[in-house]
Amino acid sequence: MIEHPSRILVVDDEADMCWALENILSPDGYAVTATTSGVDALKLIAEENYLVAFVDAKLPDLDGLELSLLIRQISPSTVVILMSGFFYREDIAIIQGLQNNIFTGFIAKPFNVEEIRLMARRVIERAMEVPCVSDPNSGSR
């Protein structure tokens, strides 16, 4: 049982996008913090435990790909989802970022509201899974 809401960080230089993501995710019970600055996002990550960070690929103060890497270094348990209206899933930077576990997922803008909700739900559910160590057969999936 979760005693407190799962924390999600949203980083996007467009205040309207931050507002939209807060309003998409908050009704599902998530505690959403949004910022328009990569530098501020790093401060927040250092101060709080976020299960998920939705990060825009293009920020004015810090490249979103670099920010994703820094978030993973500061908080390895935070799952980073990169969002972009600039990159496509087939771009080499996205493929390499996914392969190198710099970010776990990618969402192209404009995005579908249900895509955001589903991505958050899947990530949170995986983070909350606790393997049953008392069952010797539970290791095989």
Backbone as CSV, one residue per row, in Angstrom:
resi,resn,N_x,N_y,N_z,CA_x,CA_y,CA_z,C_x,C_y,C_z
1,MET,0.845,-1.183,0.000,0.000,0.000,0.000,0.893,1.250,0.000
2,ILE,0.577,2.206,-0.840,1.335,3.447,-0.929,0.739,4.445,0.052
3,GLU,1.598,4.965,0.941,1.114,5.901,1.949,1.106,7.331,1.437
4,HIS,1.883,7.615,0.428,1.945,8.971,-0.115,1.935,8.873,-1.640
5,PRO,1.535,9.920,-2.315,1.460,9.858,-3.768,2.840,9.736,-4.399
6,SER,2.887,9.085,-5.526,4.131,8.981,-6.286,4.483,10.346,-6.834
7,ARG,5.757,10.705,-6.720,6.215,12.036,-7.135,6.721,11.992,-8.573
8,ILE,6.261,12.959,-9.360,6.662,13.105,-10.755,7.196,14.513,-10.964
9,LEU,8.317,14.607,-11.655,8.896,15.897,-12.027,8.669,16.124,-13.517
10,VAL,8.226,17.310,-13.860,8.033,17.709,-15.251,8.983,18.868,-15.530
11,VAL,9.786,18.727,-16.590,10.730,19.776,-16.969,10.476,20.135,-18.425
12,ASP,9.958,21.329,-18.639,9.682,21.798,-19.997,9.766,23.325,-19.993
13,ASP,10.425,23.890,-20.991,10.598,25.345,-21.017,9.309,26.093,-21.323
14,GLU,8.293,25.390,-21.759,7.000,26.018,-22.029,6.099,25.851,-20.812
15,ALA,5.759,26.962,-20.179,4.902,26.926,-18.988,3.563,26.252,-19.279
16,ASP,3.032,26.439,-20.487,1.762,25.809,-20.856,1.882,24.287,-20.882
17,MET,3.037,23.779,-21.309,3.254,22.334,-21.343,3.352,21.794,-19.914
18,CYS,4.035,22.522,-19.043,4.103,22.127,-17.627,2.700,22.071,-17.033
19,TRP,1.916,23.101,-17.296,0.545,23.165,-16.797,-0.269,21.974,-17.314
20,ALA,-0.137,21.694,-18.614,-0.893,20.591,-19.222,-0.523,19.256,-18.574
21,LEU,0.774,19.000,-18.416,1.204,17.726,-17.833,0.778,17.618,-16.363
22,GLU,0.842,18.717,-15.630,0.357,18.702,-14.244,-1.121,18.325,-14.210
23,ASN,-1.904,18.899,-15.118,-3.342,18.645,-15.149,-3.702,17.282,-15.715
24,ILE,-2.817,16.684,-16.460,-3.025,15.318,-16.955,-2.719,14.311,-15.853
25,LEU,-1.647,14.542,-15.105,-1.156,13.551,-14.142,-1.733,13.695,-12.733
26,SER,-1.988,14.901,-12.294,-2.478,15.116,-10.921,-3.795,14.405,-10.623
27,PRO,-4.772,14.397,-11.520,-6.029,13.700,-11.215,-5.857,12.198,-10.973
28,ASP,-4.748,11.621,-11.453,-4.482,10.203,-11.224,-3.813,9.961,-9.876
29,GLY,-3.665,11.025,-9.081,-3.136,10.871,-7.733,-1.645,11.103,-7.597
30,TYR,-0.983,11.529,-8.656,0.449,11.781,-8.585,0.718,13.177,-8.027
31,ALA,1.806,13.303,-7.266,2.263,14.604,-6.792,3.217,15.139,-7.848
32,VAL,2.774,16.138,-8.606,3.537,16.642,-9.749,4.187,17.971,-9.397
33,THR,5.485,18.054,-9.669,6.236,19.295,-9.539,6.721,19.644,-10.933
34,ALA,6.555,20.887,-11.348,6.966,21.298,-12.686,7.932,22.466,-12.609
35,THR,8.860,22.473,-13.546,9.798,23.582,-13.671,10.108,23.811,-15.143
36,THR,10.449,25.049,-15.461,10.793,25.402,-16.845,12.306,25.483,-17.036
37,SER,13.073,25.074,-16.029,14.523,25.223,-16.053,15.226,23.906,-15.753
38,GLY,16.219,23.575,-16.571,17.023,22.386,-16.319,17.832,22.510,-15.038
39,VAL,18.367,23.688,-14.785,19.148,23.926,-13.566,18.269,23.746,-12.329
40,ASP,17.054,24.290,-12.373,16.127,24.120,-11.257,15.739,22.651,-11.084
41,ALA,15.608,21.935,-12.198,15.275,20.508,-12.129,16.354,19.739,-11.372
42,LEU,17.616,20.073,-11.614,18.714,19.402,-10.911,18.657,19.680,-9.411
43,LYS,18.304,20.901,-9.039,18.160,21.236,-7.619,17.021,20.429,-6.998
44,LEU,15.916,20.333,-7.703,14.766,19.575,-7.198,15.109,18.094,-7.049
45,ILE,15.788,17.539,-8.028,16.177,16.118,-7.993,17.106,15.850,-6.811
46,ALA,17.977,16.793,-6.505,18.910,16.632,-5.384,18.191,16.719,-4.035
47,GLU,17.055,17.416,-3.997,16.337,17.643,-2.743,15.212,16.643,-2.481
48,GLU,14.594,16.117,-3.524,13.422,15.260,-3.389,13.623,13.959,-4.146
49,ASN,12.833,12.958,-3.769,12.864,11.676,-4.465,11.696,11.621,-5.452
50,TYR,12.018,11.614,-6.730,11.002,11.520,-7.785,11.096,10.144,-8.423
51,LEU,9.960,9.492,-8.602,9.955,8.203,-9.286,10.134,8.381,-10.788
52,VAL,9.554,9.460,-11.321,9.581,9.708,-12.758,9.902,11.176,-13.030
53,ALA,10.664,11.399,-14.102,10.914,12.761,-14.590,10.593,12.792,-16.086
54,PHE,9.632,13.615,-16.465,9.335,13.874,-17.869,10.180,15.083,-18.262
55,VAL,11.113,14.894,-19.190,12.088,15.931,-19.526,11.989,16.286,-21.006
56,ASP,11.842,17.580,-21.282,11.839,18.077,-22.653,13.268,17.999,-23.198
57,ALA,13.417,17.599,-24.445,14.743,17.432,-25.054,15.440,18.761,-25.324
58,LYS,14.677,19.807,-25.516,15.271,21.109,-25.839,14.873,22.137,-24.796
59,LEU,15.840,22.474,-23.956,15.644,23.492,-22.928,16.636,24.621,-23.185
60,PRO,16.295,25.846,-22.851,17.197,26.965,-23.146,18.470,26.987,-22.287
61,ASP,18.391,26.448,-21.063,19.554,26.544,-20.175,20.385,25.274,-20.093
62,LEU,19.835,24.142,-20.517,20.536,22.872,-20.421,19.908,21.909,-21.414
63,ASP,20.717,21.244,-22.194,20.206,20.287,-23.171,19.475,19.156,-22.444
64,GLY,18.305,18.796,-22.926,17.502,17.766,-22.285,18.169,16.405,-22.231
65,LEU,18.966,16.077,-23.248,19.691,14.810,-23.235,20.742,14.814,-22.126
66,GLU,21.450,15.935,-21.987,22.440,16.080,-20.921,21.750,16.080,-19.551
67,LEU,20.630,16.774,-19.455,19.881,16.809,-18.204,19.439,15.403,-17.799
68,SER,18.994,14.613,-18.757,18.586,13.234,-18.476,19.732,12.443,-17.863
69,LEU,20.912,12.584,-18.429,22.092,11.899,-17.914,22.422,12.370,-16.495
70,LEU,22.354,13.671,-16.258,22.643,14.215,-14.935,21.624,13.746,-13.899
71,ILE,20.366,13.684,-14.287,19.326,13.183,-13.375,19.637,11.744,-12.994
72,ARG,19.997,10.927,-13.973,20.308,9.509,-13.709,21.528,9.374,-12.798
73,GLN,22.482,10.301,-12.920,23.666,10.252,-12.062,23.326,10.655,-10.624
74,ILE,22.504,11.685,-10.468,22.130,12.178,-9.138,21.144,11.225,-8.461
75,SER,20.199,10.732,-9.235,19.131,9.893,-8.692,18.904,8.681,-9.607
76,PRO,19.738,7.646,-9.473,19.636,6.484,-10.362,18.273,5.795,-10.370
77,SER,17.505,5.952,-9.299,16.196,5.297,-9.248,15.109,6.081,-9.994
78,THR,15.384,7.326,-10.354,14.396,8.119,-11.087,14.355,7.664,-12.543
79,VAL,13.169,7.331,-13.005,12.978,6.929,-14.398,12.769,8.194,-15.218
80,VAL,13.591,8.367,-16.249,13.505,9.558,-17.084,12.787,9.206,-18.387
81,ILE,11.796,10.017,-18.705,11.064,9.910,-19.967,11.373,11.184,-20.744
82,LEU,11.994,11.049,-21.903,12.328,12.199,-22.730,11.153,12.533,-23.629
83,MET,10.844,13.822,-23.737,9.765,14.298,-24.621,10.385,15.245,-25.636
84,SER,9.885,15.202,-26.863,10.457,16.107,-27.855,9.526,16.334,-29.037
85,GLY,9.525,17.565,-29.476,8.888,17.924,-30.731,9.950,18.089,-31.806
86,PHE,11.204,17.917,-31.420,12.350,18.091,-32.309,12.869,16.748,-32.815
87,PHE,13.023,15.800,-31.913,13.530,14.470,-32.266,12.393,13.526,-32.602
88,TYR,12.738,12.470,-33.324,11.828,11.367,-33.603,12.411,10.116,-32.973
89,ARG,11.583,9.117,-32.737,12.039,7.870,-32.126,13.187,7.234,-32.917
90,GLU,13.239,7.460,-34.217,14.256,6.849,-35.066,15.576,7.617,-35.069
91,ASP,15.630,8.794,-34.467,16.871,9.572,-34.430,17.928,8.836,-33.625
92,ILE,19.166,8.895,-34.088,20.263,8.174,-33.451,20.439,8.585,-31.990
93,ALA,20.256,9.858,-31.661,20.398,10.317,-30.275,19.360,9.642,-29.370
94,ILE,18.174,9.435,-29.876,17.112,8.790,-29.096,17.405,7.305,-28.947
95,ILE,17.777,6.670,-30.031,18.107,5.239,-29.988,19.248,4.984,-29.009
96,GLN,20.300,5.792,-29.098,21.444,5.618,-28.193,21.074,5.906,-26.743
97,GLY,20.277,6.933,-26.511,19.844,7.262,-25.159,19.037,6.137,-24.521
98,LEU,18.168,5.513,-25.306,17.388,4.375,-24.817,18.286,3.167,-24.566
99,GLN,19.189,2.880,-25.499,20.093,1.740,-25.358,21.034,1.895,-24.168
100,ASN,21.466,3.117,-23.893,22.405,3.374,-22.803,21.715,3.672,-21.478
101,ASN,20.383,3.519,-21.443,19.585,3.734,-20.237,19.735,5.147,-19.666
102,ILE,19.973,6.120,-20.540,19.990,7.518,-20.115,18.558,7.954,-19.843
103,PHE,17.650,7.479,-20.676,16.224,7.642,-20.423,15.549,6.329,-20.769
104,THR,14.413,6.079,-20.131,13.734,4.794,-20.260,12.673,4.799,-21.343
105,GLY,12.123,5.970,-21.615,11.071,6.079,-22.607,11.187,7.366,-23.387
106,PHE,10.494,7.404,-24.503,10.487,8.587,-25.365,9.061,8.849,-25.813
107,ILE,8.658,10.110,-25.731,7.336,10.528,-26.194,7.513,11.709,-27.138
108,ALA,6.991,11.554,-28.342,7.057,12.628,-29.332,5.925,13.617,-29.083
109,LYS,6.227,14.894,-29.273,5.211,15.942,-29.200,4.727,16.229,-30.612
110,PRO,3.488,16.538,-30.809,2.439,16.569,-29.795,2.104,15.141,-29.361
111,PHE,1.824,14.989,-28.092,1.564,13.675,-27.545,0.078,13.477,-27.309
112,ASN,-0.275,12.240,-27.127,-1.634,11.847,-26.784,-1.726,11.820,-25.262
113,VAL,-2.765,12.377,-24.690,-2.942,12.439,-23.239,-2.868,11.044,-22.623
114,GLU,-3.502,10.078,-23.244,-3.491,8.714,-22.709,-2.087,8.107,-22.755
115,GLU,-1.282,8.519,-23.727,0.096,8.037,-23.803,0.883,8.479,-22.565
116,ILE,0.678,9.709,-22.132,1.351,10.227,-20.934,0.875,9.467,-19.708
117,ARG,-0.426,9.306,-19.568,-0.974,8.592,-18.405,-0.487,7.144,-18.363
118,LEU,-0.497,6.485,-19.500,-0.073,5.096,-19.568,1.405,4.954,-19.226
119,MET,2.235,5.844,-19.753,3.666,5.799,-19.475,3.912,5.988,-17.977
120,ALA,3.265,6.963,-17.370,3.425,7.203,-15.932,2.970,5.987,-15.135
121,ARG,1.814,5.458,-15.479,1.263,4.311,-14.758,2.203,3.111,-14.842
122,ARG,2.705,2.815,-16.021,3.611,1.668,-16.197,4.893,1.837,-15.392
123,VAL,5.462,3.016,-15.441,6.708,3.273,-14.716,6.493,3.149,-13.217
124,ILE,5.423,3.732,-12.707,5.138,3.698,-11.270,4.861,2.260,-10.831
125,GLU,4.090,1.521,-11.625,3.794,0.129,-11.270,5.069,-0.701,-11.204
126,ARG,5.973,-0.519,-12.170,7.243,-1.251,-12.149,8.079,-0.868,-10.939
127,ALA,8.083,0.404,-10.598,8.875,0.868,-9.455,8.330,0.309,-8.144
128,MET,7.041,0.049,-8.099,6.412,-0.437,-6.878,6.436,-1.959,-6.758
129,GLU,6.817,-2.654,-7.839,6.866,-4.111,-7.782,7.941,-4.554,-6.809
130,VAL,7.572,-5.500,-5.971,8.527,-6.082,-5.032,8.549,-7.581,-5.302
131,PRO,9.704,-8.122,-5.724,9.744,-9.555,-6.013,9.548,-10.385,-4.742
132,CYS,8.892,-11.478,-4.911,8.636,-12.376,-3.782,9.851,-13.276,-3.614
133,VAL,10.680,-13.012,-2.599,11.901,-13.773,-2.401,11.668,-15.090,-1.675
134,SER,10.515,-15.260,-1.051,10.239,-16.503,-0.330,9.866,-17.639,-1.259
135,ASP,9.477,-17.359,-2.480,9.095,-18.371,-3.448,10.279,-18.649,-4.360
136,PRO,10.904,-19.832,-4.284,12.088,-20.116,-5.099,11.802,-20.142,-6.598
137,ASN,10.536,-20.275,-6.980,10.181,-20.310,-8.398,9.830,-18.946,-8.956
138,SER,9.870,-17.894,-8.108,9.428,-16.576,-8.549,10.452,-15.877,-9.429
139,GLY,11.679,-16.379,-9.504,12.720,-15.725,-10.288,12.555,-15.886,-11.772
140,SER,11.810,-16.867,-12.222,11.655,-17.064,-13.670,10.446,-16.319,-14.168
141,ARG,10.632,-15.560,-15.232,9.554,-14.781,-15.839,9.466,-15.091,-17.280
